[in-house]
């Protein structure tokens, strides 16, 4: 069942409710926050790793890191936290890709039985996307996915990747040049 | 649209609907709940991995420490020096590459096993970049000894796709500055009727002309300057580099030949210098004036000194923007943050505020959208706020305006 973000409640979900409830010992303090932020994070992880299974693990690890960072008061505002989560998910996905390169493992496991057709289609598209972006260096791949698929602005990509806008532009230019050279004539 | 934009758009659309299932949500929520309430003990295998990683880390640190102590430099003699682990050497090579020290990086990478992940790719890049690095070093040395022709030839050897683009641009700019200065001297010599000196000076820059040069050109046949530079340009170039004294001296020199523009530029530069002395005491208004003066002098280009002022103005404006945001004055916060980013494009604070406002505006838009049927008046109020918080051409602003028209 797809989850739609409960927009409008986002601010309260983190800025007011979550820290207070978490400090009070409520183990479900972040439930709403997870519900709101996870669709974008999960989609990003899937697009980067090309695998639903890996994406699920990456997002879980990122939320666990979020709790650790929250305990250490590493971020204070929701927007900062969201960018932080985006960055953690992107890095987590890259880690999966590097590990996969080393082990030469298959990109995706066999689809589960009874998978709905829409999900199967998405799985197939992810496989195509993964093979498409395979030749790009990690930094360029993340920049391209964030900009072209996730629709972030250059400034936002720079914020997620913690680099300058110029560096983002450079990565995008190089990624496009590589793809153009590889697929331009197909 | 390029050839691969269409499949990219298709993939974007095809993967747009990816969303977690309730089972996945439940799993994440349970994991976070566990992390919040417990301090999980790592399983035995993880403990062993942690111990092994710690031991490896100590070895790497010891190796690097010993290396630095023994040699004082990064390179290691294969016959006697301490040995770095592959991982440590790879990391070291990556750091060298980040600093564009390709020659040294190649030296380190060649010592590694070719099968180590990433080594082959980096080595291939190093093979391409080392000649560029050497050419840039040669250009730098030639510029330092005043041999403009040699510097130009060396810069021509740098490939267009080099990752050392910024350094190449910097050296090209320095070469342009030196060339223009000599051109001004050549023009003066010509004006004084000293043909021999004029020829000597123009000869030295004959080989420098490039297609992307912004300054005047030389007639290769006659060796004379054609399309004469703007008289104040030499001083302005010095100004752009942050050399106020040199710039004013050049403009004054130019002004003695009764060139009105040079007098005006020199006056502007003096005013800039006076204001710049009090940079620390300038408020936002003063800083804006200083930057306007810089734009006037440099014809829209920004000098190095103005960059400092821009950073200060950006910080000042962003402080006000932060306060406005805290007070709930989102429109004002957005305007101030935009101004801050204009003054200092690298101002992270401004980018963060603008990004935050964009998110808030979108959330507010969605809230207003959900209210439009039950409480249209409140929805209109919120749509109006969205318009104040966002740029006029943003999607949320356009949609909000449309809904206000429909609801009123």
Interface residues (C-beta under 8 A of the other chain):
Chain A: X1 X2 X3 X4 X7 X8 X10 X11 X22 X25 X27 X28 X29 X30 X31 X34 X35 X38 X39 X42 X43 X46 X47 X56 X59 X60 X63 X64 X66 X67 X68 X77 X78 X79 X80 X82 X83 X98 X101 X102 X118 X121 X122 X125 X126 X128 X129 X132 X137 X148 X149 X155 X156 X158 X159 X164 X165 X176 X179 X180 X183 X184 X185 X186
Chain B: X2 X3 X4 X7 X8 X11 X12 X14 X15 X16 X17 X18 X19 X20 X21 X22 X24 X25 X27 X28 X29 X31 X32 X33 X34 X35 X36 X37 X117 X121 X345 X346 X348 X351 X352 X354 X355 X356 X359 X360 X362 X363 X364 X366 X367 X370
